Amino acid sequence: MSSSSYSQLSFMVAPCVVDQGIVYQKQDMQRLLQDLGQVCYFHSQEGETLSEGQGLVREVFADERRSTMVAHHSLYLNVCSFDYLELGVSPEGDAFFDLVQDSRRLRLVPLTNPLLQATAHALDTATLEVMMAEVLSANLDAQLDDDDHPAY
């Protein structure tokens, strides 16, 4: 393979970001943010913290006509409000997601673990299936009892 075809090929390879890095593609930013759940957020401009709190990521979208909004412990994140997302790990080992636009930074620190959430969801699904089976079985038993003892 010639060096010119190798350099052309390298431009076709999609980026790979593992734990740390910068993401520019809006669709990739959405994918990273959509399942954050509960977060601590820190809003800063030019290095000065303007506000901080906790909230739940309610929606992540890409629309140049809509705003990013943080209010009443709810975050509605428009990736078009930001130039890029910086993914990193704090010295304490906590993952963070910095949404950056010029000198403005919205740092999101997840408070929930997606691995634990997936386990809890699977458990909830299994519990729901057992409950449904019990309800259907009880309903069938009641119908059989009604057939055995018709009302007059």
N, C-alpha and C positions, 0 to 999 in steps of 0.2 A: 504494500500500500504506500503510495507516495505521500510526502509530508503535506502537500496541498489538499489531498483528499482526506487525510487525517484531521487537518485543522477544520475542514468543512464539517466533518462528522462530529467533532467536539462541540460545535454550535448547536447540533440537533439533540444533544443529551439534556434532559430535564434536570434541574437542580435537585440536590439531595441535602436536606437539612436535618441534622440529628441533634436534638437537645439545645443547640445554640446556633444562631445565624440570623440572617435577614431575609424576609420574605416580601417580595414586591407584588407578586401576582394577586389580584383581588380575590380570585376564586380560592387560592391556597390559603389566604388570610381567613376567609370565611370558614373553610374546613377546620382550621386550627381553633377558631374561636367558638364555633357553634355548640360544642358540648362541654364548655367550661363549667356550667352550673353556677354554684355559689362562689363568689370571688371577693377579695379585698381589692379596692381600687385606690389609686393615688393619681391625682390630676396635678400636673406641674407645668410651669411655663418658665423658660430660661433658668431651670434648676430650682425654682422656688415652688414649694408645694402650695397649691391653691385650695385643694379639698381632698378629703379621703373618707373612705367608709367601706361598708360591705353591701353587697347586692347580689341579685340573681340575673344572670345573662338570659334575657327573655327572647331576644331576637338578634340575629346577625344577618345583614343584608348588604347589597351593593346597589345603591341608587343615588345618582348625582343630584337628585332633587330633594332628597330627604336628609334629615339631620341625625347625628348621633345624639342620644339623650340619656342622661343619668339622673334619675329622680325617684324618690320614694322607694329606695332599695331595689330598683329595677334598672337594668342596662339594656338599651336598644342601640346596638353598634352597627354603624354604617361604615364599611371598610373604605368607601369612597371619601370619607372625611379625613383619611390619613394617607401619607405618602408610602409608608411601609410598616411592617411589623417586625420588631426585634425580639427574637426568642432567646431566652437565657436562663441561667441558673444562679441563684444568689449564693453568697458564701455559706449560708446555712443549708444549702442543698435544695431550696424551694424553686420550682419552675416559675418563671414570670413571662408575661407577654406584654411588650411595650408597643403601643400604637403611637406612631410618631408623625407629626405634621409640623414642619418648620421647627420652632422652639417649644412647641406644645407636646407633652407626653402624657398618655393615659396608660398607667401600668396596671395590669391585672394579675393578681396572684391567686391561683385556684385554691379554694378551701376544701374542695371535694376531690376524691381520687377516682378516676374513671374505671380503674380495675375493681374497686369496691362497689361502685355504682352498677357495673355490669353483673357482678355476682348477686347483688341485691335484686336487680331486675329479673335475673334468671330465677331466683328464689321466689320472687313475687309471682312470676308466671307459673311456676310449678305449684305454688300454693293455690293460685286461682283455678288451675286445672283440677286439683283435688276437690276444691269447694264446689265447682261446677258439677263434677261427677257425683258428689254427695247429694246435691240439690236435685239433679236429674233422677238419681236412684230413689230418693224420697218421694219425688213426684210420681214416679212409676209405681212405687209401692202403694201410694194413696189411690192411684187409678185402679190398681188391681183389687184393693180393698173395696172400693166403690162398686166394682163389677161383681164381687162376691156377695155384697150386702146392698142390693139396690134399695133406694129410698122409696117409701110408699106414699 
